[in-house]
């Protein structure tokens, strides 16, 4: 169920992106009903309503998976308070997401709320990834197993990636994909924002390269996930450059959105791998 929760939270970013990129944001003009007096799309509505309703439908299994993970983790709450805390946060954010989604429809796709909606979804992917990571480890106290400098560099890299995501959301909000043909974005210049968005992205890439070299040289615990993070960043940057030079094709933008969440999830796992359960058997890991 934890894996289902992670996959569904990732998948709904893709379907949510499809809603925005196809101009289907108001395909269902009402919430929680799709149309006046109807929970499902009516014959009078267009294919946009099917895309929007499809995205809403994913919310059901996503909520059910979050509830089941919470209920199953409740049985372990005495011994695994960490997992119970994570499961509680996930369930709370899933419910919050549903409410924000409804408010977005009521406010006719307010750009700021749409951005917040995406950021929470990305955070949910990271948090569910954290649950999976901790699920496969023992509970209890944890101890750092990397040099202090490596841990600091990892957190700085996390900050650079967070800034990249924030500017990415602002860039998309100022771009042409507003979510509905009747909604026009204004304010920040999209071209300028695309350049500002790229700068912290390149910084995060350089920092990740430094982490990779350090982790490989010292055979540190996070090495495999640093490799995964580095590979994801290479693909993400390539897609970003392609979409910027190709007039922001919707499919490329959608892939960029989903991959941003998966890259952030990989960064989350790298951070969690800085420590290990204190009760774990000693490993051949060089520590400062």
N, C-alpha and C positions, 0 to 999 in steps of 0.2 A: 504493500500500500504506500510505503514511503517513496518507492520508485515511481509508482503511478502518479503520486502527487507532484513529483519533480517533472515528469514528462508532461503532464497536463498543464502545469504552470508555464512550461516552455512552449508548448503547442498553442496555448491561448494567445501568446505574444504574436505568433504567426497569423492566427485567425483575426486578431485585433488589428494587425498591420494590414491584412487584406481588406478589412472594413474601411480603413482610412485611405488606403492606396487606390481603391476602386470607387471612392466617393460614395460609400454606402453608409456613412455615419448616421444618417437620418432615414435609413431604409425602413426601420421601424420607428415611426415618429413619436411613439408613446413608450412609457415605461411605468410599471412592469409589464403592461400589455404591449403587444406589437402595434396594433391599430385600435382605434376606438371600438371597444366591445369585443375584441378578439385577441387571444393570447398569441396566436400564430399569424403569419402573413395572410392577407386576404387577396382575392383575385385582382382587386383594384391596384395593388401595389406592384412594384417592378422587381426585377431580379436583385436589386440592391437590398430589398427587404429579406430575401433568402440569405444573402451574405451576412447581413447584420444579425438575423435570427440564428444563423448557424453559430456565430460567435457567442451569442447569449446561451445557446444550448450547451456549449462546452462548460459554462459556468456550473451547471448542475453536477456532472461527474467530478469536477474540480472541488466543489464544496463537499461532496460526499467523501472523496478521498481524504480531504483535510479532517473531516469529522472522524472518520475511521482511524486515521493515524493518531488523532488525539485520544480516542477511546482506548485503542490498544496500548498507547503509551501510558495512559492513566494507571494501568495495572503495574507498570514498572516505576511509577513516580518516586517511590521510596529509594530505590537503588540507582535510578537514572534521572535525577532531577534536571540534568542538562537537556536530555531528550524531551522531557515533559515541557520544559520552558520553551524549547524551539517549536514543538507541536502547537503549543498555546498561541504563540506569536503568529504562526502560519494560519491557523484557523481564524484568528482575529483579523488579519490582513485580508484574507479571502472574503470575509463578510464585508469589510470596509470597501474592498474593490467593487463589489456588487452595488453598494450604495453610491459610490462615486460614479460608476457607469450610468446609473439612473439619472443622477444629477446632471451629468454631461449631456444626456439627451434633452433633459428639461431646459438646459441653458444653451441648446443649439450648438454643441461642440465647442464650448469655450476652450481656447487654445491652451491656457494655463492648466486647466483641469485635465485636458487630454494628456499633457506632458506629465502631470503628477500620476495619472493613471498608468502610464507606461513605466515610470520610475518604480512604482510600487510592485508592478508585475516583475520587473527586473530584480527587485529586492527579494521577492518571493522565490525566484529561481535560485538566488544565492543562498537563501535561508534553508530551502529544501535540500540543496546540495550540502549544506552544513550538517543537516540532520543525517543524511546518508553517510557522510564522512565519520561523524561521531558514532553512528549506529554500529559500525564495524570495529570500533575500539572499545576498550574497557572504560568504565566510568571512574569517577573519583578524581583526585588531584592530578594535575598535569605538570610536566617539567619541560623547560626549553632544551632543545637538543641541537641547536644551531648557534654559531657565534652571535654575540649581541649585535655586532655591526650588520650581519646578514638580516637579522630580524628587523632592525631599523630600516634598512634599505627596502625590505619587503613592504613595510607599512607606508613608506614614501611612495613606492610604486602603486600601492592601492589608492592612495590619495590622488595621484596623477590620473589613474583610470577613472576614478569617481568624477574628477573635473571634466575629463573627456566625455563621459556619459552625459553630464549636465549640459555641456555646450552642444552635444549632439542632439539632445532633446530640443534645445532652443533653436538649433539650425533647422530641424525638421518642422518645428512650429512656425518658422518664418518662410518655409519653402512652399512649393506649389501643391503639395498633397494635404489639403485641409480636411479631408474626410467627407466633404459633400460639395457638389458643384455650386451650391448657392452660398457657401461660406467662403469669405475672402480673408486672408491673413494680412496683417499690416504691422508696421513697427520696425523691427530689426531687419537690416539688409541681409538677405539670405546668402549672398556671395561672400560678404565679409564674415558672416558667422561660420561659413564652411571652412574658411582659413583659420579662424580662431579655434574652431573645433579640432582642426588637424594638429595644431601645435602641441597641446598636452598629450595627444595620441602618440606623436613621435617621441615625446619625452618618456611616456610609459613604455614604449617599445625599447628605447635605449636602456632604461632602467631594468627591464626584463632581461635584456641581453646580458647586462652585468650580473644579474642574479643567476642566469644560466651558467655563465663562465665560473662564477664563484661556487655554485652548487656542484658543478661537474668536477672542479678541481679538488674539492674537499669531500666529495661523495656524500652530500648532505641529504637528509631525509626528504625534503620537498623536491628533489631533483626531477623525478618523473613528471610531476605536475607542473614544474617550471617549464619543462620541455613542451608539455601540452599547451600551456599558456602562451609560450613563444610562438608555437605553430598557429594557434588561433589568431594571435595578433597579426601575423604575416598575412593570413587570409583576409582578416578584417580590414587591414590597411589597403590591400589590393582591391577589395570590393569598394572601399570608400573612394579610392582614386578613380576607379572605373565609373562609378555612378556620378561622380562630380564632373567627369569629362564627357559623359554620355547623356547629359540632360536629365539626370535623376530618373532612370527607368524604374517603374514601380516594383518589379520583381527584385531588382538589385537592392532597392531600399528596404524591402521586406526582409531579405536575407541578412542585410546589415543589422537590422533591428534584432532579429533572433540571435545572430552570432554575437552581438554585443552582450546579450544576457548570458550566453554560454561562456564567453570570455570572462565576464565578471564572476561567474560560478567557479571557473578554474582558478581565478585569483583568490577566491574564498577558500578553496581547498588548499592552495599553497600556504595561506596564512595559518590555517588549522594544522598543517603539517610541521609548523615551526616547533610544536610541542608534541609530546607523547604522554600516555598515561604513566604516572610515576611508578605504578606497580608493574609496568611492562618489563619483560626480560631485557637485560643490558644488550645493546647492539653495538656494532663496530662503527660508531659515529663520532667523529672528532668534534669536540666542543671547546669553546674558548675557555 
